[in-house]
Amino acid sequence: MIYPRIDSLLDKTANSRYALVIVAAKRARQINNYHHQLGEGIGFEEAPPPLIESRSKNYLTMAMEEVAGGKITFQTPG
């Protein structure tokens, strides 16, 4: 079984698969940058640490778990 389930993720992003992909990809890039900065000893201004405890090492999975947990929110522009 895949966790988090797609239907729970779509509820968090106004039932838009496109919005889910954009939000998760941006957050996965931030988590990736955080881990690279951690190794280089640079500050964390632009890349905040992961907001959840995850067993996964995959940044995209971490991002989706954050969306499912309500740690990342989505707002439509306008």
C-alpha positions in Angstrom: 0.0 0.0 0.0 1.2 3.5 -0.8 1.4 6.0 1.9 0.2 8.7 1.9 -2.9 7.9 -0.2 -3.5 10.1 -3.2 -7.1 10.9 -2.2 -5.9 12.3 1.2 -3.3 14.4 -0.6 -5.8 15.7 -3.2 -8.1 16.9 -0.3 -5.2 19.1 0.9 -4.7 20.7 -2.5 -8.2 21.5 -3.6 -8.5 18.3 -5.6 -5.9 19.5 -8.1 -3.3 16.9 -9.1 -1.3 19.7 -10.8 -1.2 21.7 -7.6 -0.1 18.6 -5.6 2.8 17.9 -8.0 4.0 21.5 -7.9 3.7 21.8 -4.1 5.4 18.4 -3.5 8.2 19.1 -6.0 9.0 22.5 -4.5 9.1 21.2 -1.0 11.2 18.2 -2.1 13.8 20.6 -3.6 13.8 22.5 -0.3 14.5 19.4 1.7 17.2 18.4 -0.8 18.9 21.8 -0.4 18.6 21.5 3.4 20.5 18.2 3.4 23.2 19.6 1.1 23.6 22.7 3.3 23.8 20.5 6.3 26.8 18.7 4.9 28.5 22.0 3.9 27.9 23.7 7.3 25.9 26.6 5.8 23.0 28.3 7.5 19.4 27.2 6.9 17.7 30.5 5.9 16.5 29.3 2.5 16.0 25.6 3.1 14.1 24.7 6.3 14.5 21.2 7.7 11.9 18.5 7.2 8.8 19.2 9.3 8.0 15.5 10.0 9.8 12.4 11.2 9.9 10.0 8.2 11.3 6.5 7.8 11.8 7.3 4.1 15.0 8.7 2.7 13.2 9.9 -0.4 12.7 13.7 -0.4 9.5 13.5 -2.5 8.0 11.0 -0.1 8.9 13.3 2.8 7.2 16.2 1.1 4.1 14.3 0.4 4.0 13.1 4.0 4.2 16.8 5.1 1.3 17.7 2.8 -0.8 14.7 4.2 0.0 15.8 7.8 -1.1 19.4 7.1 2.4 20.8 7.6 2.4 22.2 4.1 -0.6 24.2 2.9 -1.7 25.3 -0.5 -3.5 28.5 -1.5 -4.8 29.4 -4.9 -3.5 32.7 -6.1 -5.9 35.6 -6.5 
